[in-house]
Amino acid sequence: MTTTSEPPVTTSVAPSAASGTTPATVSGRSVSDRPASGRSVSDRATSGTNGPRVDVAALEHLLLGRWTDVRSNARRLVAEHEEIWKVDGLSMQEHRERTLGIMKYMAADEHGQVWRAFPERLGGNDDAGGNLVGCEELFVADPSLQIKSGVQWGLFAAAILHLGTEEQQDRLLPGAMDLSVPGAFAMTETGHGSDVASVGTTATYDPETEEFVINTPFRGAWKQYLGNAARHGVAATVFAQLVTNGVNHGVHCFYVPIRDPKTLEFLPGVGGEDDGHKGGLNGIDNGKLHFTDVRIPRQDLLARYGQVAADGTYTSPIDSPGRRFFTMLGALVQGRVTLDGSASVAAKVGLAIATKYASERRQFAAGEGQDEITLLDYAMHRKRLFPRIAETYAISFAHDELLDLFHGVFSGEEDTPQNREDLETTAAALKATSTWFAMDTLQTCRQACGGAGFLSENRFTSMRSDLDIYTTFEGDNHILLQLAAKRLVGDHGKQLARAAKSPAGMAGIVAGQVKDTLLHKASLRKLGQNVADGGGARAADHLLDARTQRSLLQGRVDGLVHSVAMGMRPAMGMKDAARAQEIFDDNQVELITSSTAWAELFRWDAFTRALGAIDDPGTRAVMTTVRDVYGLTVIERNLDWYLANGRLSASRAKAVTTTIHRLLKQLRPHAVDLVDAFGYGPRHLRAPIADGSERVRQDEAMAYYRDQAASGTAPASEKSLRKASSRS
């Protein structure tokens, strides 16, 4: 996996006042009368800066991305239809039935969002990217609704769409699309989660009846954690080892009826259990399935990548079993893409609530007679929230590029083996890191709001519980990062192999390594650190140079990948499997760390490219600072690596932190603008602490004390009396 091309660098620009803007309608509402921020235009005019201003409407429009209308319409749907909002306090059964009912309502609209990905000949729009955009926004309504919709249309129906032939699509998709056939996606097993290639379920072909016989031969082969399996599903796309004529051709997907559609009783040979109450997403009927001699017709092997003739002969357009397996799984990558986008949505909602509250909530006064200080005017509170706002922007811009890549592949416009491989590994790295980030962000936001954040009405606890499983959906995050890292190391190995074919190439590698080592052990001139580290201003200017930031981020990726590649090189071709595994184990942690570093670089590049699309100079200046906060924050949390590997001196490392603090103070006047630009109004946030009422309470309190002071009825404090007495 190669890094994206280096974007045009954008360094901080001189502050300038933004030109006046007229009200614009974005995401289905007028920006000019947005009550969620709790700030009027006059507040912003006196917010303590004569520098650049943010054009909130234009920035919000930029964040809407390529599918502006689709995302706006999805947000409008959520805002206008409170009947689809999550209701806390429902029983598990009530929540399940409510979620299914909403899905039936959504499916009844033949021109609605849920049909967007499917073929036009069946009533869809052939819009793969737009489909994911709409699905991501359902998180704001109810995460259970988003995920149950994803199970039905993004997994069960998508398996038919992407793994089935045209005849199978025409026969099986209509029921999946209109929800007359609720379905489960039966891939994960109790004994094998992320290791899909090793699933124990078998589908053995019987040439006498031209049927496959589906079996789960032991308890560990039961299909587990399946949405729609416990109650609503009447069919499943089942992943099993295809065995014909005594040969196992690996994992394939089969369409298997599991319940009588009228009675919802299991069909003969099919059994299961309800997973019951979970830590979140209780609007989904997750459960287990098992099969005993369940027979399905030969025609229900989803046969795009593998076919079995009547006599049991197996054929496939892909000769390599390994490549065939990864091609089939790659066809279902959209789940990871959606989860990356959903994590971005969750972080935006959480940060919008916490930032709006912190802009109004006051605590502690600088001295007697002074007004209490707003939370955002404390350095520690800024450090808790602002770098997360910056990283959320980076995640959002990177997700837009991932959506473009996904749509290019699945629309057929840019469907090449290289792009499919890039899509799979990029989705793995971004999904893993963004879902972890969103979970940690919701927890930070909860704590930043104190006791108010723990109340269910302000949504943090509910969102956090529902989001938790996103970190292990579609594969455990560590496994996904390992998948991406193997690509990085593999590409590095190919480069080494090509260079090693000639003496000159190998000499260049050795010389480069020696040069790199000398530079990083000596004066670090590679990153311009010959500038005197004693000069704080010069050090900060250097760190704000986009080329410096990218060099540091790219250098960490290169250093980690090279170290892992060299560490694992002895295992290549080794006949001793146990020793090879030991070598892999010695390098696994650094291997996974390398793909995290790559994801961080990918996001920095995406953010930098997005800066080039901002026309307003004030907005571009502020957003460049936001980009710098993201880049320097990534460097700061990995300072141990930079110091240990000689990439930063101790004084320059200290300058990273002091520079971040200075930038966060610069962003203070723009904080609410930045979260307003995320595009979520009061009916999206639905949190009392973010609706402006805190400002009303604070203003009431300050007015009360001012009136007391003016009327002379305020009691004297014991402390002031003691001071006066001591002076006399």
N, C-alpha and C positions, 0 to 999 in steps of 0.2 A: 504494500500500500504506500503510495508516494504521497507526499504532502501536496497541498494545493499550490498553484502558482503564487508566487509572492505578490501581494496586492500593492497598488501604488501607495506609498507611505504618506501619511498625513500627520504632520506635527501640529502642536498647539498653535493656534492663531491668536492674533491680538484681539482683545475684547472689543466688541462693537455692538451698538444698540440694534436690535432687530427692527426691521421695518414693520409698520402697523399691519395687522392682519384683520380680515373680516371674518365673521363667524362662519364656520364650515360645518357641514353635517358629515359625521363619520360614525360608522357602526350604528347607524340608525337613530342618532340623536344629535342635537345641537350642542356643539362644544361651548358656545357662548353662555348657555344657561345650565351648565353642569354643576349641580349642587354638591357633588360628592367630595370635592376638595375642601369645602368649608372656607374658601378664600375668594374674595371679590377681586375685580380688576384693580381697584385701588390698593388692596393688600399687596398685589404683585408689584405695583409701581413703587411701593415703599418697602420692598423686601430686603433692603440693605445692600443693594448692588447697583452700580451704574454701568456694569459690564454687559455682557451678552444676555439676551433673553431667549427663551425657548418658544418656538412656534409649535404649540402643543398639537394643533390639528394636523399640521404637515408631518410631524414626527409620528403621530398615531397612524396616519395614512401609510407612511413608510413601513411601519411594523405590521400592517395588515398583509403585506407581501403580495405575491403574484395573484393569488386568488382573493382579491380585495372584496368583491361582491359576495362570494361564498362565505367568507369569514364574517363579514358585516351582517349578512342575513342570518347566520347561525347565532350571532350575539343578539340580534333583534328577536329571534325566536325565544331565546332564553329570557330576555328582559320582559317580553310581552306576555308570556304564558307561565304564570306562577304555578299553574297546576302541574308543571313538570319539575318543580323545585323539590329538592329533598326535604322530607318532613322528619325531623328528629323525634324519637320516641315511639315510632311505629314498631309493632312486633315484626319478627323476621318474616312471617307468612304474609302479613299486610304489606310489608315493603316489597316482597317478591311479586305479589299480584299487582300492586300499583305500578311497578316497573314494567311488567309485561303489558299492562293496559296502555301505558304511554307509548310503548313500542308499536302496538297495534295501531294506535292513532297516527304515529309517524309513518308506518308502512302503508296506510290507507291513502296517503297523498302520493299518487303515482309519479308526480314530478318533483317529489321532495328530495331531501339530502340523501336519504338512505339508499336510493337507487342510483346515485350518481356514478358509481364505479362500474356499473354493469353495461353490457353491450346495448347499443341503440336498438338493435333488432328485437331486444326483449324489453324495451321501455326505459333503458338506462341512458346515461350520457357519455359513456366511454371516457370519463374524467377521473383518472386514478388519483391525481394529486388533490383535486378539489374535494373528493370524497373524504380524504384523511383530514383536511382542514376543518370540515364541518363536524366530523366526529370528535376532534380534539376539544372543540368548544363546549361539547355536552358536559364536560367535567364541571363547568360552572353551575349547571343545573343540578346534577346529581351524578357523582362518579359511578354509582351502580348502573345508572341508565347508560352512561358512556360505555362501560365495559360489557354490559349485557348486549348492547347494540354491536359492539366490536366482536363479540362471540358469534352473533347471528350473521352479520353481514361482512365482517372483516376477517373471520376465520372459517366458520362452517361454509358459508356461501362462497367465500374467496377460494377455498380449497377446490370446490367444484369448478369455479371460474378458471383458476390458474393451472389445475392439475387434470381437468377433464377435457375430453374432446368436444368439438362443437355439438355433436349429437347429444352428448351427455349434458352439456350446458343447456341446450334447448329443452331437454327432458326434466332435468333436476333443478335448474336455477329458479324457475318461476315460483315454486313453492317456498324456496328459501328467501326469495326477494319479498314476497307479499306476506310472509310470516304465517302462511297456512301450514308450513312445515318448520316449526322451531327446531333448531339443531344444535348438537354439541360437537366440539372439535376434540376428538379423542386421540391425542398424541401422548401427553405425559402419563407415565406410569408410576405406581408407588415405588418401585425399585429403580426406575430410571427417569430422572427429570431432564436435565440438560443433555444427557447422553442418549439422544434419540436413536442413534444407529444401533444401540444395544437393546431396544425394546423387546419384551418377551412374547408379546401377542403374535400369533401366527395366522396366516391365511393360506391354507393348503388347497391347491387346485385338484378337483375330482373330475377327470375327463369323461367319466361315464355319465355324469349328470350335468356337465358343463357348469359347475358351481364351485365357488370358494367356500371352504369351511373355516370359520373364524373361531379361534380358541384363545383363552387366557390360561395357559397350562399350570400356572402356580400363582399364589397370592400376590407376589411382587409384580406380576404382569397386569394386575387390575389397572384400568385407566382411572386416574385420580385428578381431583381439583377441577373437574369439568363444569363450566357454566352450562346451564340448561339440562344437566344430567339428572339432577335430583328430582325434578318435577315436570318441567315444561317440554323437554326435548322429545320429539318423536322419531328423529333420525340422527345419525352421527357420521362424521367422516373419520374413519378409524385407520390409524397408522399401524401397520403390521408387517412382519417378515413374510414376503411372498415366496412360497415354496411350490414348485411345480416340477414334475418328473424327477423328484429327489434332489433338486438343486435349490438352494436359498439364494434368491436374487436381491436380497436386501429389503429395506423398508419401502413400502408403497402405501398409497392411500385408497381406502375402499368406502363406498357409500353403503351404510348399513341401517335399515329401519330398526328402531329399538322399542317403540311403544305403539299400542293401538291408538290412533289419533282421536277416537271417540271416548274411550274409557281411560286413557293414559296409563293403562296397565302394561307392564313389560311383556314383550313378545316371547314365545318359547325360546329357551336357551339364553336369554338376556337377563341379567340381574344387576343390582346396584344398591348403593346406600347413599343416604343424604349426609353431606359433610356437616350439616347443622350450622350453628352460630359461629361466626368468624370474627376476627379482629376488626374487620371493616367490610364494605361492599356487601352488606346483608340483603340488598335487593336482588342479588343473584343467587339462583338455586344451584350452587356447586355440589357436585357429588361424584361417586365412583361408578364405574361400569365394569362388568365382567361378562365373558361370552363362553358358552359351552356348546360346541358343534352347531353354531349358527351358520346357516347356509344362505348365500346370496348369489344371484346369477353372475356369470362371467362378465356380463356387460356392465356390472357395477364396480369393477376395478377402474378407478379414475386413470385413464390410459394415455394421457398426453406423452408421458416419458417412459412408459413400459406397457407392453401388450402381451396377452396370452391368447393363443389361438385355440380353437376347439379341441385340438389333440394335446394341448398342454405346452406347445412350443412357445418359448419366451423370446420376444424381440424388443429392442429399444433403439431409438435414434441416437442414444448416447452409449458408446461402447464401455467406457470406464465405469464400474460400479460406484467408485468413490465420487467421480464427477457427477454421475446421475443423481446420487443421494443429495449432494450439496445443491444441485440445480433445483431439485424438488423443494428442498427446504428454503432455498433462496426465493422461490416464487411466493413464499408466505412472509417475506420480510416486512410487510407493511405494518404488522403489529408493533415491531420495534420502532418504526418511524413514528407511528401514532403516539407511542408512549413517550418518546422524546418530546413531541409537541405538547402532550398533556402535562408533562413535568414543567414545561415553560409556562403553561397556563396557570398551574397551581402556584408556582413561585410568584407570578405577577399578581394574582389575587391576594395571596398572603402579604406580599410586600406593600401593595396598595393599602390594605387595611391598616397594617402596622405603621406605615409612614404617615398616613393621614391622621391617625390617632396621635402619633408622636409630635406632629406639627401643632397640635392643639393642647395636648395634656401638659399641665405645668406641675412642677414639683421642686420644692426648695427655693428659697430666695437668697440673693447674694448678701443681703444685709437687712437690718430692720428698716421697714418702710419701703422696701423694694418689692416689685412684682416678682412672683415666682417665675422660674425659668422653664421654658418649654423643653421637652425631652430632646428634641433635635438640636438644641443648642448645647448639649453635652457631647464632648468629643467621643466618649465611649459609645454613646447611642448611635452617633454617626458611623462609628467603626463597625457596629453590629449590622447596620442596615444598608449603608450606601454601597459598600463593595458588592453586596448581594444584588442590589439594583443593577450595578454595572455588569455583573456576571450574567444576570437574567437577560439583559440586552444582548450580550454575546451569544448566549444559548439560543435566543430567538432568531438572530441573524443567521447563525449556523444552521438552525432547523430549516429556514427558508431555502438554503442551498441544498440541504438533504432532500427536501420536498421536490426541488427541481430535478435532482438526480433520480429520485424515485419515479417521478412522472415521465421523465425521458425514457426510462427503461420500460415501464409498464404500459405506456401509451404506444410503444413501438417506435417512437421518434428517434431514440438514441439507444436502442437495445443491442448492445454489443457485449461479448464476454467480459471485456475489461470493465465496462460500466456496471455490469451485474456484480462483479467481484468488488468493485469500489463501493457500490451501494451496500452490499452485505456487511463489509467490514466497517464502513463509516457509520452505518446505523447501529452496529453493535457497540462501538466506542462511545457514540453520543448518547444512546439510550442509557447505558450503564452509568455514565458520569452525571447526566442530567437528572435522573431519578434520585440518585443519592443526594445531589445538590438540593433538589426540591424538598425532600424529606427533612434535611438539616435546616433548610430555610424556614419551613413552617414551624419547626420547633423553636428556632431563634425568634421568629416573629411572635410566637405565643408568649415566650418569656419576656420579650420587649414590651408587651402590653400588660404585664403583671397579672393580677387576679382577673381583670376583664378578659384577658386572652384565654383564660381557662373556662369561661362561661360558654356553653354550647351555642348561645345565640350569636357569638362572634366567630364561629365556624372553624377556628384553628384546630380544635381537638377532633372534630368530625373529618375535616379534610386530611389531617395527618393520619388518622386511622384508615381511611379509605386508600390513601396514596401508598401506604406501607408496602402492600403487595406488589406495587409497580416495580419495586427494586428486584423482584425475582420473577415477575411475569416474563415470558418469552426467553427464559434462561436466566440463571443466576448472573448477577452483574460481573462477578469475577471471571466466570466462564466466558462471557461475552468479550470482556477486555482481553482475555487470553487469546480468543479467536482473532481479534484485531491485531494483537501484538505479533502473533505468528506470521501474519501477512507482512508486517513491518520488517521483521527479522528475515523473512524469506526474501523480500525484495532486496534487502541489504546484502544477503548472501549471494544473490544473483549478480549484483554489482561487483562484489569481490571476485566472483568466479569469472566474470567477463574480463575484469582487469588482470586477473592472474594468468590469462592465456598468453600474455606477452610479457617479456622481461621489463619493458618500459612501463607497462601498466602496473605491474607489481612493485616496481621501484617507486612509482608515484604514490602508491598506497603507503608504503613504508615511510617515504619522505614526509608525506602528509601527516602521518601519525606522530613522527618525531617532532615536526614543526609545531603541531597542535600541543603536544606535551610541553615543549619548551616555552611556548607562549603563555600557557596557562599556569606554569610554575614560576614564570618570571614576572614581567611587568604587565601582563594581561593586555598587551597592546592590541590584540585582535578585536577587543570591544572598546578600544579608545580610552582605556584607563590610564594612559600615560598623562591624562589630565590630572593635575595634583588633587589627590583625594582630600587634602585639607580644605579645599575650597568648597563649602557646602553648596553655594549657589551654582557653581559650575558643575558639581556632581549631579544636582537635581536637574539642571538643563540637559545634561547628557542622558539621564534616565528617561526624560520626556521625549527624547528623539526616537521616532518610530523605528528607525533602523536598529538602534541599540536594543529596544525591547524585543524586536523580532529575532535578532541575533541571539539574545539570551534564551528565548523560548525555543528556537530551532536548535541551538546548541545543546540544550538539555535532551531534546528528542534524539539527536544524533549520538550524543554521548551514551545514553541509556541503551539505544538499539545496538550500537557497536559493541558495548560491553557484554550484552546478552549474546549477541551473535558469536563473539569470540569465546564466551564461556560455554556455549552449547555446541561449538564446532566439533569437539572430540566425539560427541555422540552420533555424528553423521555416519551412517553406514556401519555402526557398531553392531556386532552380532550378539553381544551380551545385552539382552533386553533389560535385565535388572539394573545393570550399570548405567545404561542409557537413561533409564527412568530416574536414577539417582542424580545424574548430571542435570536432567531437566528440573528436578526438584530443587537443586541448588540454585537454579536461576529463575524459578517461577515468579518470585516476588518482584524482582527487577523487571522481568518480562511484562507483567501486568502493569507495573508502574510506567513503562515506556508508552503503552497505549493511552494511559491517562494523560501523559505529557503531550502526546500527539493530538488528542481531543482538545486540549487547552490551546494548542497552537492553531488548530483548525478554526476554533472560535475567534481567536484574535484576528486571524486573516479575514474571516467573514465580516467581523465588525469593521475592520479597516476598509474593506470594499464597500460596505454600507455607507461609510462616511462620504464616499465619493458621490453618493446619490442625494446628499443633502445640499440644497441650493442656498437656503437662508444662512448667512454668515454667522449670526448669533447662535442659531441652533447647532451649526457645525462646530463652533468653538466649544460649546458646552459638551456636545457629544464626543468631541475629541478628548476632553478631560475625562469623560466617563470611560472611554476606551483605555486611556492611560491608567485609570484606577484599576480596571480589570487586569491589564497586562502586569502592572506592578504588584497587584495582589497575588497573582499566580506566582510571580517571582518570589515574593515575600514568604509565602507558605512553603516554598521549597528552598529557602536560603541555606539549609544544611547541605543540600546537594551542591549548590553553587560555591559555597565556602570550601567544602571537602574536595571539590574537583578543581579548585583554583580559578573559577570563572568570575568570582567577585572578591575583592579585598574586604577586610572587616569594616573599614570606614565606608566603603561604597555600599556594603550590605546595610549598614546603619542608615545611610542616606535613602535607601529604598523605603524604609518605614517612615522617616520624617517627611519624605516627599508625599507619600500617601496621605498622611495627616493633613498636610497643607492643601492637597487637592480636595479632600473631603470637606474642608471648611469652605473652599470655593464653591462646592456644589450645594452647600446648605440652602441658598436662596432658591434653588431650582428643584429641590427634592420632590415637592408635590407635583410640579409640572412633569417631572420624569415619570412618576407613577400614573398620573393622569393620562399620559401618552400611551400607557399600556392598553387603554381603550375600554376599561370596565367602569361603568357607572354604578349608582346606588343599588339598582335592581339586580346587578350582577354580584356585587360585593355582599349585600344583604347582612351587613354587620353594623349594629347600632353605634359602635365606637368609631365608625368611619363615615357617619352620615352628617357630621357637623354639630351634633348635639353636645359633644364635649366642649366645643368652643362656647356654646350658649351657657353651659354651666360655669365655665371659667370666667366669662364676662360678667355673669350674674354675681359671682363671688367677689370679683374685683370692684364692681360697682357698689356692692354692699359695704366693703371696707373703705372705699373712697367717701361714700356718703357719711359714714361714721366719723371719719377724720374731719370732713368739712363742717359737720354739725357740732363738733366738739364732744360728741357722746361716746367716742371710743375710749375704752378703759386703758389706763396707763399700764405698761408692762412692768412687772417686778424688776426685771433686769435693768430697764432704763431708770427706774427710781433708785436702785442701788448705785448705778453709775453717778447719778446726780448727787446722791448723798456722799459718796466718796470724794467727789470734787469739792464739796463744800466743807 
